[in-house]
């Protein structure tokens, strides 16, 4: 293991997990990927996030970890002083966007009710029991913990945000060793995954496709992460329309930069088939509600309500159709 990037305990566990699950081609790249993804020269706030996680106090061994209900919850007895200390440190990692989490009695009310999406999607998935799962653009790992709660043998979150990385490590601190080591986080993007990997039974990509200027390339990258017969779970912004409907907004969409293509679900199904997937199904499609995405005490910045037309919430500030999201499931051929 290279000495030039000293590894902490969770990073060493990541190496071990890669070896255990046969990701030997990827292991050699990990030191450089970790060094780049956690480079203090690139991310000025990174030392503060790292310090906040390091200062989380030792917790009692006895705890109840619940990963298969509405929230990711860790029931652990904390006295008032330790609970306040933990909450203050967790707040240093704000904004918290994906959740919710309940940790030692601390309710992290995140911007997104990610549990609602999971409840809508989970019944349509191949059983995750014993599977190797990749979560592309997985944020702070909320859905990854739910995947582990569904029985996945190995879950890897990849996301280039170091803030999300340290939020994930904070959650892992509460989860503890008994359940944590099946779920891992690597601060990279899909472009850093070795090509033609074909290693995962299920790959999730949620909230990524519309940020890609070449969406078919992203679909091909996702396909190549899957073993033959593996399942893709794809969530993205869509518009209403037929198989020929694709919308390209201007410089911003609902105040978001770098939003490129919003296809209809029918067009997206066609894209997936052209990229070699089969058994394509639309399992969920609905407008994003103001109850599902909103500002909270743990995400105090503007949220969806601020990005819609104040007189017509069916439109964005720019006059485009308001956010509508769909989840599609597809299979890579055997």
N, C-alpha and C positions, 0 to 999 in steps of 0.2 A: 504494500500500500504506500503510495508516494508520501514522503514526509513534508513536501512543500505546501500541502494543504492539510493541516491537522484535522482529523475527523472527530466529531463528538460521538456520543453513544448512539444517537438515533441514525447518524450517517453510517456508522459501522454496521448497524442493523440493516440498513438499506443495501449495502454491499452484500451482506450475508444472504438477504432475501433474493437478490438478483441471481446469486450463484445457486441457491436452493431451487429456484424456478427455471433454471437453464438459460438465463439471459447473459450468457458468457460474453457474447459479442459486445454487449452494451457496457459491461463492467469496466472495461479499459477506458471508456470515455467519461466515467463518472467523476473522477477527480477534477478534470478540466471543467465539466459542466457545473459542478458544485462551486468551484472557485469563481467561475464567471457569473453564475446566478446569484451568488452571495458576495459580490465584490463591493466592498465599502466605498471604493472610489466612484462607483456608478450610482450608489443609492445612499444619499447623505443621512437618511433617517434610520438606516439599517442598524447601526450600533445601539440606538435607543430601543428598537424592537427586540434585538437580541438580549439586551440587558433586562428588559421587562420579563421576558420568559425565564431567564436565568435566575431572577430574583423570586420567582414563584416559590412559596415555602413548601417544604416537605409535607406530604399529606398522610393521613392514617392509612395503613394497609387495607383496612376493612372498607370496602366501598361497593356500591351496586351500580354497574354500568348497564345502561339501557340504550340499545342502538336500534331497536325495532319498533318504536312507538312514535308519537308525534314529534318529539324533540330528541336530540341527542342529549341524554341526561346522565349525569354521574351524581349519585347520591352518596355523599361523604360528609361525615360530621366535622364541621368547622366551628370553632368558637368565634365570637363576634369580631375579635381583633384580627384573626387570620382571614376571616371572610372579607373584612374591609380591605385588608392588604391585597388579597387576590383580586377583588373587584377593581381596585385602583390600578393594579398592574395590567389587568385585561383591558381597561379603558385606554391605556397607553397604546394599544394596538388598533384603536378605532381609525376609520369606520369599519364596522362589522356588517358585511353585506349579505352573506348566506347563513342560514340557520333555520330555526332557533336552537339555542343551547341552554341547558340548565346545569350549572356546574357548582356543586356544593351549596345549593340554594341561591346562586347568582343567576338571574334570568337575563340572558343576552338576547334582547329583542332585535333581531337583525332587520335590515331593509327588506329583504325578500323572505316571504313565507315559503322557503324551499320545501318544507314538509308537504305543502299542498300539492306541489308538482310531483313529488315522489309518490304520494297517495294515488294520483291520477295515472301515473306511468307504470308503477311496479307490477300491477296485476297483468300487464301485457308482455312482460319480459320472460325469456327463458329462465328457469330457476337458477339462481346465482350460487347455490350450494356447491362448494368445492371448486368454483371457477376462478380463473385468473382474469382480473378486470383492470382495464386502463380507463382513467377518467381524464379526458383532455380538456384543459381550461377549467379545471375543477374548483377554482376559487380556494376557499380555506378548507375544503374537504368535507363539507357537510354531507353531500351525497355519498362520498366514499365511506364515511362511517355507517351510513344506512346500508350500503352494499355489504360491508363487513357484518352488519347485523343480520343481513339476509343469508349469511353463511359463506360468502366468498372466501376462498383460501388465501388470496393475495390480491390486494387492491393498490394500484399505483396512481396517485394524482400527479399530473404534470401541469404546471402553471408558472409563467415566468415572473409573477409578482412576489417579491421577497416579503411584503407585508402579509400576504396570504400564507406564505411558508411559516412565518412565526406565529400567526394565528393557529395554524394547524399544530405546531409544536406545543402551543399552550393547551390546546384540547388534549393532545396526547399526554401531557403532564397529569391531567385529571383522570384520563381513562386508565392510565397505569399499565404495567407490564402485561397483565393477564390477557388483555384484549388488544393492545396497541400494535403488536409487532406483525400483524397481518396487513396493516394499512400504512402506506408510506407516501412521501411527498418529495418530488424532485423539481427544483425551480427552473424548468426549461419549457420550451414550446414544442409543438408537434414537429417542427423542422429539425429538432435535435434528436428525434427518435431514429435509430438506425433504419435504413431503408430495407424493405422486404423482410421485416422482422417476423411476422406471422407467429406471434407468441401468445396472444391473448384470446380468451374464449368470448369475452364481451368487451367492446369498446364504447364508451360514452363520449359524445361531443355535444355539450349543451351551452348555447350562447356564444359560439365561436364562428360559425359559418358566415354570418353576415359581416364579420370584420375581415373577411378574406377577399382580396381583390381577384383571386382565382379560385372560385368555389369548387370547381371540378378537381383542381389539384388537391384541395383539402380532402375531398371525398376519396380520392385515390390514396392519399397518405393514410387516412383512417382504414381503408380496406387493407392496406399492407401491414397494419399492426395486427390483424386478425389471422388466426389459424383458419384453414379451410373448414367451412361449416360454422364459423364464429358469427356472433350477432353484433350489429351496430345499432346503437341507440342515439338518434340525432335530434337535437332540439334547436330551433332557430326561429327568427322572425319570418313571418310569411305575410302575404296579402291574399285577399280573396280573388278568385279567378279560375280560368281553365288551364289546361296543360301548356298553353302558350304564354301565360301571364308571368312576366318577370318585371319587377319595378326597381329602378336604380335612382335613389334620392340624390339630392345635391350634397354640398359639403357637410351638412349635418342632418341627422334624422333624430327627432325627439331630443335635440341638443347633443346627441352623441356624434363624435367625429368617426371617420373611418368605418362608415356603414356603406357597403357596396351594393349587394344584390339581395332583394327580397322576392323570392319566387312564390307562386302559389304552391299549396301542398301537392297539387297534381303535377306542376312543373318539377318540383323537387323530387317527386317519385320517379319521374322520367330521368332526371339527372342521375339518380342512384342506379337505375337500371342500365343507363349508358356507361356507368362506371363499373359495371360488372356485378352488382348486387341483385339478389332475387328475393322473392317473398316480401316485397316492400309493402308495409302497412302504415297508414296514418292512425295512430292510437290516441291522439289527443290534439285538439285544436280549439283555441278560445282567445278572445281579447284578454290582455293583461289588465287585471282590475286594480283599483286604487287600494284595495285591502290587501292584495298580494304583494305589492311593491310600494313602499312608503317610507318617509322619514321616521326615525325613532330616536330614543335617547342614546342609542348605540350607533346610529348613523344619522348625524344631525345636518347633513348637507341636503341639497335639493334632491328630490326624487320624482317619481312619475307625474304626480299632480302638477309639478312646476313645469313640466315639459309638454303639457297638453294645452290646447286652445281653451282659454278661460270661459268662452261662450259656447264652445262646441267640443266636448271632451272626446268626440269620435275622431278628432283631428289633432295632429301634433302642432307645436308652435309654428312649424314651417308650412302647415296646411296639408300635410300628408296624412294618409290613414293612420289612426292610432295603433300602437303596438299590438300585434296579434302573433301568438306563438303556436307552433305545432311541434309535435314529437312524432317522429317516424322510426319504425323498427325495420331492419332489413338483414338479410343473411348473406354471407359470403359463400359462394358455391363450394361444395366438397372437392 
